[in-house]
Every structure is written in structure tokens, then in C-alpha cells.
């Protein structure tokens, strides 16, 4: 099976999970995804990751170990956006 491209991984996630922000970077072997979804509200980090795996389904079963992700709610994302540049 051909290695998926970052844009393919991104579309797989987007199909299974409504995201307000979604960025996927990678080289075909290792991926890093930043995923912002209202569905993460009230979920632990582990549950959020399970939700993303669920969205990916069988497509990434082989490659899933190579996906690291940052899962945020829209509120966390907004908060992070304002604190990113202010390291006090």
C-alpha cells in the first residue's frame, strides 16, 4: 500500500471529524496533525486521540503509529493562539 500524503491524511480526518482547524504535516512515514474540533470539548487527551483514530478508521491502521497529534478545542486553540507569542 502506498504511503499516504499529508493532504490525504488530512482529508481522511476531515471526513470523519468536523474540525474548525486542521493541519497535517509529514513525509509519508511520520505525520504530525494539529486538530481543532468542538467534539473534543470535555474529553481527555486519550479520548480525543481515540476519536481521531475512529475518524481515520481502517485507512491508517498500518500507519497510525506514525501519527502524532495535538488535539484542541476551539477555545483551547484560541487561547493558545494568544499565548504563543507571549513567553513571559
C-alpha positions as CSV (number, residue, x, y, z in Angstrom):
1,X,0.0,0.0,0.0
2,X,1.3,3.4,-0.9
3,X,2.2,5.8,1.9
4,X,-0.5,8.4,2.3
5,X,0.4,12.1,1.7
6,X,-0.3,14.7,4.4
7,X,-3.2,16.0,2.4
8,X,-4.7,12.5,2.2
9,X,-4.4,12.1,5.9
10,X,-5.9,15.5,6.4
11,X,-8.9,14.6,4.2
12,X,-9.4,11.3,6.0
13,X,-9.6,13.1,9.3
14,X,-11.8,15.8,7.9
15,X,-14.3,13.2,6.5
16,X,-14.7,11.6,9.9
17,X,-14.5,14.5,12.2
18,X,-15.8,18.1,11.9
19,X,-12.8,20.3,12.5
20,X,-12.5,24.1,12.8
21,X,-8.8,23.9,12.2
22,X,-6.8,21.0,10.7
23,X,-3.2,20.9,9.7
24,X,-1.2,17.8,8.8
25,X,2.5,17.7,8.1
26,X,4.6,14.7,7.3
27,X,6.9,12.8,5.0
28,X,4.8,9.8,4.2
29,X,6.1,7.8,7.2
30,X,5.6,10.2,10.1
31,X,2.8,12.6,10.4
32,X,2.1,15.4,12.8
33,X,-1.5,16.7,12.9
34,X,-2.9,19.7,14.7
35,X,-6.6,19.1,15.1
36,X,-9.1,21.6,16.5
37,X,-12.7,20.3,16.9
38,X,-15.6,21.2,19.1
39,X,-16.1,17.4,19.6
40,X,-13.1,17.4,21.9
41,X,-15.0,19.5,24.4
42,X,-14.9,17.7,27.7
43,X,-12.8,14.8,26.5
44,X,-9.5,13.7,27.9
45,X,-6.4,13.6,25.6
46,X,-6.7,9.9,25.3
47,X,-10.4,10.0,24.4
48,X,-9.6,12.8,21.8
49,X,-7.0,10.6,20.2
50,X,-9.4,7.7,20.1
51,X,-11.9,10.0,18.4
52,X,-9.4,10.8,15.7
53,X,-8.5,7.1,15.2
54,X,-12.2,6.4,14.9
55,X,-12.4,9.1,12.2
56,X,-9.5,7.5,10.4
57,X,-10.9,4.1,10.6
58,X,-9.1,1.3,8.8
59,X,-7.3,3.6,6.4
60,X,-4.5,4.3,8.7
61,X,-4.3,1.1,10.7
62,X,-0.9,0.3,9.3
63,X,0.5,3.9,9.6
64,X,-1.3,5.0,12.7
65,X,1.7,4.5,14.9
66,X,3.4,7.2,12.9
67,X,0.8,9.8,13.6
68,X,1.4,12.2,16.4
69,X,-1.2,14.8,17.1
70,X,-2.2,17.8,19.0
71,X,-5.9,17.8,19.8
72,X,-7.5,21.1,20.9
73,X,-11.0,22.5,21.4
74,X,-11.7,25.8,19.6
75,X,-11.4,27.6,23.0
76,X,-8.0,26.0,23.7
77,X,-6.9,26.9,20.2
78,X,-7.9,30.5,20.6
79,X,-6.2,30.6,24.0
80,X,-3.1,29.0,22.5
81,X,-3.1,31.5,19.6
82,X,-2.9,34.4,22.0
83,X,-0.3,32.9,24.3
84,X,2.0,31.5,21.6
85,X,3.9,34.7,21.2
86,X,4.0,35.9,24.8
87,X,6.5,33.9,26.7
88,X,6.8,35.7,30.0
